[in-house]
């Protein structure tokens, strides 16, 4: 560490490598005694190394290095334990079968979704259906849709708004709030 103070980058890199090896053994042992899993070892080792690197200017060269390093390790382990306790209330131990049920792909297929879409669009007037299909399905702009239907852009927006209100009421959800921006 004294060589690092003199600007010897190679010595500092060597020091960090040796400290990392030592920390892996030390932290793994502490974690097992604290009831934490060993897979958290590398995270804590990296936190200690980052802490050492960012706080190296605070080390007093007239004092021993190892007690200073052990203080950083102690603080980082304490932080990890606190974080684990905070996160414990959000953790669930699920079996592989339970996880597969959580992430299971939806059973509906694309054909079923298209049938539902056609059914809902069928409940709209022909003008509303044309506007919704042009804007949302085909991806046309309001201007393009207005030109195609030979009407104004405002009329297209009003028709779309009314169509969305109708679809929302059929679906049982709150209608979309009007936006002040352009479509």
N, C-alpha and C positions, 0 to 999 in steps of 0.2 A: 504494500500500500504506500510505503514511503517512496518507492520507485515511481509509482503512478504520480505522486506529487511532483516528482522531478520531471515528469513528462514522458516516462517510459511506457508506451502503449503496449508493448509486447509483454512486459512484466505484469501489467494490469490485466491483460487478457488471460495470461497464465493463472493469475490469482483467482479470477472469476471462474475459470474451469475447475480449479482445485476446490474452490468453495462449493460449486455446484455438486461435485461428487460427494463431498462431505455432507452437504445439506440433504441430499437424497436419502442417505442412510439415516441421518438424524431425524429428519421430518417423518419418514416412513415409520420409524420406531415410535415417535411421539403420537402420530395419528392412530396407530394400532392401540396404544395405551388409552387414548381418548375415545376409542370406539368409532373412529372415522375410517372410511375406506381408503385403501392405499392409492386408488386412482386419483385422489386429490393431491397427492404428493407433488407432482410436477407443477401444478398450478401455484402451490405455496412456494416451492423453490423459485419459480420465476418471479413471484411477488417479492420475495426476499432479495433476489438479485437486482430487481428494479429499484427496490428501496435502498439497497446498498449503493447502487450507482447514483441515484438522485441525491442521496444524503452524504456522499463521500466527502464533501467539503466540510462537513461538521465533525468529522473524526479528528481528534486531537492526537497529533503525531507523537506527543510526549507520553501518551497513555497506551495501554495494551489494546491490540486490535480485536482479539477474540471475544473479550467481554462485550465490546461494542457491537460486534456481529451477533452474538447471542441475544442481545437486547432486541435487535431488529427481528430476529427469528421469533422470539417470544411475542413481540407485538403482532407479527403477521399471523402466527398461530392463533392468538387470541382473536384477531379480526376474523379469521376463518371460522372459528367456533361460534362467534356471534352471528356471522352471516348464516351459518348452518342452522342455528336455532331459529333465526328469523324465517328462513326458507322452509323449515320443517313443517310448518302449518299448511304449506301449499303442496307438499310432496304426497304422492300416493304410491303405494307399492302394489302394482298391478301384475297379474300373471300374464304370460304370453298370450293366452287365450283372450283375456280381458282386453289387452292392447289391440289384438286383431279385431275385436268387435268395435273398438273405438275408431280405428282407422279404416274400417271396412269400406270398400267402394260402394257408392249408392247402387241400389238394385235397378233403378230406372235406367232405361237405355235411351239413346238419342231419338229413336223413332217415337217412343212414348212422349218425350218432351215436345217433339214437333206436332204430334196429334193434339196435345194440350194447347199449344200455341195457336194452332189453326182453330180449335174450338173457341178459345177466348177472342181471337180476332173476328170470328164469325158473329160475335155478339155486337160488333160495332157497325155503324152505318158504313156504306160503301166509301164515302168520302174520308171518314176517319180511318178506315182500314187502309186505304190507299196511302194516306199521309204517314201512318205508323209504319207501314211496310217500307215506304221510301226512305224515311229518316232513320229508323232503328234497325231494320233488317238489311236493306240495301246500302245504307251508309251515305245516302245523298245528303247534300246540304239543304238548308231551308230555301236558299235562292234557287237551287236546281229544281227542287220540288215545286216551288211556286211557278217557275217557268214551264215545267212539264204539265202542271195542272192549269196553266193560264190564269193564275190568281195572284194576289199579293202575298208578300212574305208574312205580313201580319195575320192574314187569314189562315195561312199554314200553321203559324204558331198557336192561334186560338183553337184550331181544329185538333192539333196535337194535344194541347192542354186538356180539352174536353175528352178526348179519347183516353188519355192517361187517367183522368178522374173516373171515367166509367170503368176502366180495367181495374183500378184500385178498389172501387166499391164492390165489384164482382169478387175480387180476391179477399175482401174484408180487411184491407189495410188502409191506413190514412192516405188520402190523396197527396200527391207531391206538391210541395209548396212552390209557388211561382218564383222564378229567379228574375233578378233585375237585368241580368246579362242577356246577350243574344244566344240563340241556339247554334 
